[in-house]
Amino acid sequence: MRLPDGQTKGAQGDTALWHPFADMHAVRRDEFIVDRADDVWVYDTEGRRYLDATASLWYCNIGHGRREIAEAVAAQLTRLEAYSVFGDYSNTPARELAHRLAGYAPMADAKVFLTSGGGDSVDTAVKIALTYWRHQGRPERTHVISRVGSYHGMHGIGTGLGGIDANRNGFDGVFPTASRVANNDAAALRAEIERLGADRVAAFIAEPVIGAGGVVPPAPGYLEAVAGICEQYGVLFVADAVICGFGRLGTWYGVERWGLRPDMITFAKGVTSGYLPLGGVVASGDVAAPFWDEPGRPFRHGQTYAGHATCAAAAMANLDIMEAENLLDRALKLETELHTALLELTGHDAVTEVRGGIGVLSAVEIHPDVLARDPGVLGKLHLAARRRGVLIRPLITSLAISPPLTISSEYFAHITEVIADALDEVTVP
């Protein structure tokens, strides 16, 4: 149902909350307040219901409001809410979670470094890589290569690596030993390694499917090719699975679909389905060996809430749900149904393509002429869909759809219809 203009907001008033990626001049008195949620539905403060077609920010894979998570969290809070895992300290949920995540990993003898989120995880992986090379007597290997259009969080290192120019504007000097190569072009990676000299390159980082940069799946053979190039030149391959992991691509870490065994995998988001913040790095046994097998080599890095007992308990309960409900297998079915439904939008004059088909995430690319004519069109499309009761996400030149893995495929036609109506409203003269 289409709601009148202005009827998508909850309680109003000048806010003290500084929103990420927001024009606060516009948002300060015009927030959209989410009050409660249940499975694939969220509700504003006036009780209106919206289909969450983005799983919040790519993360709510098991759907909202799961009592199993609440009960696991409550039980852990009353036993041990949290305690540092620095030095030799540990706690049972963090230890059990690390063992479980290592067991899911495609690498041999994997080890898990827990963090508070995805940005933490990327910065941690890069610092592991640089420290690894120092332990190998190769301190000159400090350069990290990423890709145009990539997103690796907004911490210092992740910002410097990011391939979305607007996010890096003004911060290029934060991590100067970074460069970006074209996506889906393995030859470009080889050329950049040879330009820099392989003896200077520490790592290459890549999302299996680019997320915030526009939901761009890999070309056939691309990921296998870049993994082979990294192996040839002795460059560590870091798979950024923050978005792609825990069922979003139908596997635990996304990379398994291509038979990859990266040196490291970063994760967050779906590991708890966002119920509590947690992330981490899975390192292969080879990468971990200098730290684990040699005395006097502590990794001088960590976050206060790394290994947080209650967050780890939430993750364990989330993984229990994913296994019990076969959500990985379900995702493989949903990915085809979602992509097929959205392909109908390619007939609209404002749409150039629909990307997807690998994982439960897709993007509707808006025609360059439409974007040029109205630079604010993506925001308008997002709001037009929201007035119709569906939450989608504007990216750089496209609209993203990435619903919870619990969604019924019956809703895909509705999502498609709402986007089509929004396109008609906003882009058709």
C-alpha positions in Angstrom: 0.0 0.0 0.0 1.3 3.4 -1.0 1.4 5.9 1.9 1.0 9.7 1.5 4.1 11.8 1.4 5.6 12.3 4.9 3.8 9.3 6.4 6.9 7.1 6.8 8.3 8.7 9.9 8.0 8.1 13.6 8.3 10.6 16.4 9.8 13.9 15.2 12.1 16.4 16.8 15.7 17.6 16.5 17.9 14.5 17.1 21.3 14.3 18.9 22.0 11.1 17.0 24.7 11.6 14.3 23.8 9.2 11.6 26.5 7.5 9.4 26.5 8.4 5.7 23.7 11.0 6.3 23.1 14.6 5.4 22.3 15.6 8.9 20.9 19.0 7.8 18.1 17.0 6.2 17.9 14.1 8.7 18.1 16.0 12.0 14.3 16.6 12.2 13.2 13.9 9.7 14.4 10.5 11.0 12.7 7.3 10.0 12.4 5.6 13.4 12.2 1.8 13.4 10.4 0.7 16.6 10.2 -3.1 16.4 10.6 -6.0 14.1 9.5 -9.5 13.5 11.1 -11.9 10.9 11.1 -10.0 7.6 9.0 -7.1 8.8 9.9 -3.9 10.6 7.5 -1.4 12.1 7.7 2.4 12.7 6.5 4.1 15.8 3.0 4.5 14.4 2.7 0.8 13.8 3.1 0.8 10.0 4.7 -2.3 8.6 7.6 -2.5 6.1 9.1 -5.5 4.3 12.8 -5.5 5.1 14.3 -6.2 1.7 17.8 -5.4 2.9 18.2 -7.4 6.1 18.9 -4.1 7.7 22.5 -3.5 6.5 23.1 -6.9 4.8 23.2 -8.7 8.2 19.9 -10.0 9.6 20.2 -13.4 7.9 17.9 -15.3 10.3 15.2 -12.6 10.4 14.3 -10.3 13.2 13.0 -11.0 16.7 14.2 -14.6 17.2 13.4 -15.6 20.8 16.3 -18.2 20.7 18.8 -15.4 20.5 17.2 -13.4 23.2 17.2 -16.4 25.5 20.8 -17.3 24.8 21.9 -13.7 25.4 19.9 -13.4 28.7 21.3 -16.7 30.0 24.9 -15.6 29.2 24.4 -12.1 30.7 23.4 -13.6 34.0 26.3 -16.0 34.0 29.2 -13.9 32.6 28.4 -10.8 30.6 31.9 -10.3 29.3 35.6 -10.5 30.2 38.7 -9.6 28.4 40.4 -12.2 26.3 43.7 -10.4 26.2 46.8 -12.4 27.3 45.9 -15.8 28.6 42.3 -14.9 29.6 39.4 -16.7 27.8 35.7 -17.5 28.2 33.7 -20.5 27.2 31.5 -18.9 24.5 34.4 -17.2 22.8 36.5 -20.3 22.8 33.6 -22.5 21.5 32.8 -20.0 18.8 36.4 -19.8 17.6 36.5 -23.6 17.4 33.2 -23.7 15.5 34.2 -21.0 13.0 37.6 -22.7 12.4 35.8 -25.9 11.7 33.6 -24.2 9.0 36.7 -22.7 7.3 38.1 -24.1 4.1 41.7 -23.7 5.2 43.7 -26.3 7.1 44.4 -25.8 10.9 42.5 -22.4 10.9 42.7 -20.0 13.8 40.2 -17.3 14.6 40.9 -13.8 15.9 37.6 -12.3 17.2 36.8 -8.6 16.8 33.8 -6.2 17.3 32.8 -5.9 13.7 33.7 -5.8 10.0 35.8 -2.7 10.0 37.8 -4.1 12.9 38.2 -7.3 11.0 39.7 -5.8 7.9 42.2 -3.7 9.8 43.1 -6.7 11.9 43.7 -8.9 8.8 46.0 -6.3 7.3 47.9 -5.9 10.5 48.3 -9.7 10.7 49.6 -9.7 7.1 52.2 -7.0 7.8 53.3 -8.7 11.0 53.4 -12.1 9.3 55.9 -10.7 6.7 58.0 -9.1 9.4 58.2 -12.4 11.1 59.3 -13.9 7.8 62.2 -11.4 7.6 60.3 -9.5 4.8 59.4 -6.1 6.5 59.4 -4.4 3.1 56.2 -6.3 2.1 53.7 -3.6 3.2 51.6 -2.8 0.1 48.0 -4.0 0.0 46.0 -4.2 -3.3 42.2 -4.0 -3.4 39.8 -3.3 -6.3 37.9 -0.4 -7.7 34.3 -0.4 -6.3 35.3 -2.5 -3.2 34.2 -1.7 0.3 36.3 -2.8 3.3 34.8 -0.8 6.2 35.5 2.7 7.4 38.3 2.2 9.8 41.6 3.7 8.9 43.1 0.9 6.9 39.8 -0.1 5.4 39.1 3.4 4.3 42.5 3.6 2.6 41.8 0.3 0.8 38.3 1.1 -0.2 37.5 1.4 -3.9 34.6 3.8 -3.6 36.1 7.2 -4.3 33.7 9.3 -2.3 34.4 7.3 0.9 38.2 7.9 0.5 37.9 11.6 -0.3 40.2 13.4 2.1 41.6 10.3 3.7 44.0 8.9 1.0 46.9 9.5 3.3 45.5 7.3 6.1 46.9 4.1 4.6 49.3 5.2 1.9 50.6 1.7 1.0 47.4 0.8 -0.8 46.4 0.7 -4.5 43.3 -0.5 -6.4 43.0 -2.5 -9.6 40.0 -3.0 -11.9 37.5 -5.5 -10.8 37.0 -8.8 -12.8 40.3 -8.3 -14.5 42.9 -10.8 -13.2 45.5 -9.4 -15.6 45.2 -6.0 -13.9 46.2 -7.6 -10.6 49.2 -9.4 -12.1 50.3 -6.1 -13.7 50.0 -4.2 -10.5 52.0 -6.8 -8.6 54.7 -6.6 -11.2 54.7 -2.8 -11.3 55.2 -2.6 -7.5 57.5 -5.6 -7.3 56.1 -8.8 -5.6 58.7 -8.4 -2.8 56.8 -5.2 -1.7 53.2 -6.6 -1.8 51.8 -8.0 1.4 48.3 -8.9 0.4 45.4 -8.7 -2.0 41.9 -8.2 -0.5 38.7 -8.9 -2.3 35.0 -9.4 -1.6 33.7 -12.6 -3.3 30.8 -10.5 -4.5 31.3 -6.8 -4.3 28.5 -5.4 -2.0 28.3 -1.7 -1.3 30.0 -1.0 -4.6 27.0 -2.1 -6.5 26.5 -5.9 -5.9 28.9 -7.0 -8.6 29.3 -10.8 -8.9 32.7 -12.2 -10.1 33.2 -13.0 -13.7 33.5 -16.7 -14.4 37.0 -17.9 -13.4 38.0 -14.5 -12.0 38.4 -15.4 -8.3 40.2 -18.7 -9.1 42.6 -16.7 -11.3 43.4 -14.0 -8.8 43.9 -16.7 -6.1 46.4 -18.4 -8.4 48.2 -15.1 -9.1 48.5 -14.5 -5.4 49.9 -18.0 -4.9 52.4 -17.5 -7.8 53.8 -14.3 -6.4 53.6 -15.2 -2.7 51.0 -12.6 -1.9 48.5 -13.3 0.9 45.0 -13.5 -0.4 42.4 -12.0 2.0 38.7 -12.8 1.3 36.5 -10.1 2.8 33.4 -12.1 3.6 31.8 -9.5 5.9 28.7 -9.3 3.7 29.1 -12.6 1.8 29.4 -14.9 4.8 27.0 -16.9 6.9 24.6 -17.9 4.2 24.4 -14.8 2.1 26.1 -16.8 -0.7 24.8 -20.1 0.4 28.0 -21.2 2.3 29.6 -20.3 5.5 32.2 -17.9 4.1 31.1 -17.4 0.5 34.5 -18.5 -0.9 33.6 -22.2 -0.9 31.5 -21.7 -4.0 34.7 -21.3 -6.0 36.8 -23.9 -4.1 39.0 -21.1 -2.7 41.3 -21.5 0.3 42.3 -17.9 1.1 45.1 -17.1 3.6 42.6 -15.1 5.6 38.9 -14.5 5.7 37.3 -11.5 7.4 33.7 -11.9 8.7 31.1 -10.1 10.7 27.4 -9.2 10.0 25.7 -12.6 9.5 27.8 -14.3 12.1 25.3 -12.9 14.7 22.7 -11.7 12.2 23.3 -8.4 13.8 21.7 -9.3 17.1 25.0 -8.2 18.8 28.2 -6.8 17.3 30.9 -9.4 16.5 33.4 -10.0 13.8 36.7 -11.6 13.2 39.5 -13.0 11.1 40.0 -16.6 10.1 43.6 -17.2 9.4 45.1 -20.3 7.8 47.5 -22.5 9.8 50.4 -21.2 7.7 49.6 -17.6 8.4 49.1 -18.3 12.1 52.2 -20.5 12.5 54.8 -17.7 13.2 52.6 -16.5 16.0 51.6 -19.9 17.4 54.8 -21.9 17.0 57.5 -19.4 17.9 57.8 -18.0 21.5 57.9 -14.3 22.2 55.8 -13.2 19.2 52.6 -11.7 20.5 50.3 -10.0 18.0 50.1 -6.6 19.6 46.6 -5.8 18.5 43.1 -6.2 19.8 39.8 -4.6 20.7 38.3 -4.1 24.2 35.3 -6.2 23.3 37.0 -8.9 21.3 35.8 -12.3 22.5 32.8 -10.7 24.3 31.1 -13.6 26.0 27.5 -12.4 25.4 28.2 -11.5 21.7 29.8 -14.9 21.2 26.7 -16.6 22.8 24.5 -14.7 20.4 26.7 -15.9 17.5 26.5 -19.5 18.7 22.7 -19.4 18.9 22.5 -17.7 15.5 24.6 -20.5 14.0 22.4 -23.1 15.7 19.4 -21.6 13.9 21.1 -21.5 10.6 22.0 -25.1 10.8 18.7 -26.3 12.2 16.7 -24.5 9.5 19.1 -25.3 6.7 19.4 -21.7 5.7 22.5 -22.2 3.6 20.7 -24.6 1.3 17.7 -22.3 1.4 19.8 -19.4 0.2 20.9 -21.3 -2.9 17.2 -21.7 -3.8 16.3 -18.1 -3.0 19.1 -16.6 -5.0 17.7 -17.9 -8.3 14.1 -16.9 -7.4 15.1 -13.4 -6.3 17.2 -12.8 -9.5 14.5 -14.2 -11.7 11.8 -11.9 -10.2 13.9 -8.8 -10.4 14.9 -9.4 -14.0 11.5 -8.2 -15.0 12.7 -4.7 -14.2 15.1 -4.8 -17.2 12.2 -3.8 -19.4 11.9 -0.4 -17.6 13.5 2.5 -19.5 15.2 3.7 -16.3 17.0 0.4 -15.7 20.1 -0.8 -17.6 20.6 -4.2 -15.9 19.8 -6.3 -12.9 22.8 -8.0 -11.2 22.6 -11.0 -9.0 22.1 -14.7 -9.2 25.1 -15.5 -6.9 23.7 -15.3 -3.4 20.7 -13.6 -2.0 21.6 -10.1 -3.0 20.9 -8.2 -6.2 21.2 -4.7 -7.6 19.0 -2.8 -10.0 21.3 -0.5 -12.0 19.8 2.9 -12.9 20.4 4.3 -16.4 23.2 6.9 -16.6 21.0 9.4 -18.3 18.5 9.2 -15.4 21.3 9.6 -12.8 22.7 12.6 -14.8 19.4 14.3 -15.1 18.6 14.0 -11.4 21.6 13.3 -9.0 19.2 12.7 -6.2 17.2 10.0 -8.0 18.4 7.1 -5.9 17.3 8.6 -2.7 13.9 9.5 -4.2 13.5 5.9 -5.4 14.4 4.6 -1.9 11.8 6.9 -0.3 9.1 6.0 -3.0 9.6 2.3 -2.2 9.4 3.0 1.5 6.1 4.8 1.1 4.9 1.6 -0.5 6.1 -0.5 2.5 9.3 -2.0 1.1 12.8 -1.1 2.4 15.5 -1.1 -0.2 19.0 0.5 -0.2 20.4 3.1 -2.6 24.0 2.5 -3.5 26.2 4.5 -5.9 24.3 4.0 -9.1 21.9 1.2 -8.2 19.3 -0.1 -5.7 20.3 -3.1 -3.5 18.0 -5.9 -2.4 19.3 -8.4 0.1 16.5 -9.8 2.3 16.8 -12.1 5.3 17.3 -15.7 4.3 14.0 -16.6 6.1 11.9 -14.6 3.5 9.3 -16.4 1.5 10.0 -16.2 -2.3 6.3 -15.2 -2.6 7.4 -11.7 -1.6 9.9 -11.3 -4.5 7.1 -10.4 -7.0 5.9 -7.8 -4.5 9.4 -6.3 -4.1 9.7 -6.1 -7.9 6.3 -4.5 -8.3 7.1 -1.9 -5.7 10.4 -1.0 -7.3 8.7 -0.7 -10.7 6.0 1.6 -9.3 8.7 3.7 -7.7 10.6 3.9 -11.0 7.4 5.1 -12.7 6.7 7.7 -10.0 10.2 9.1 -9.9 11.7 8.7 -13.4 8.8 8.8 -15.8 7.9 12.4 -16.9 
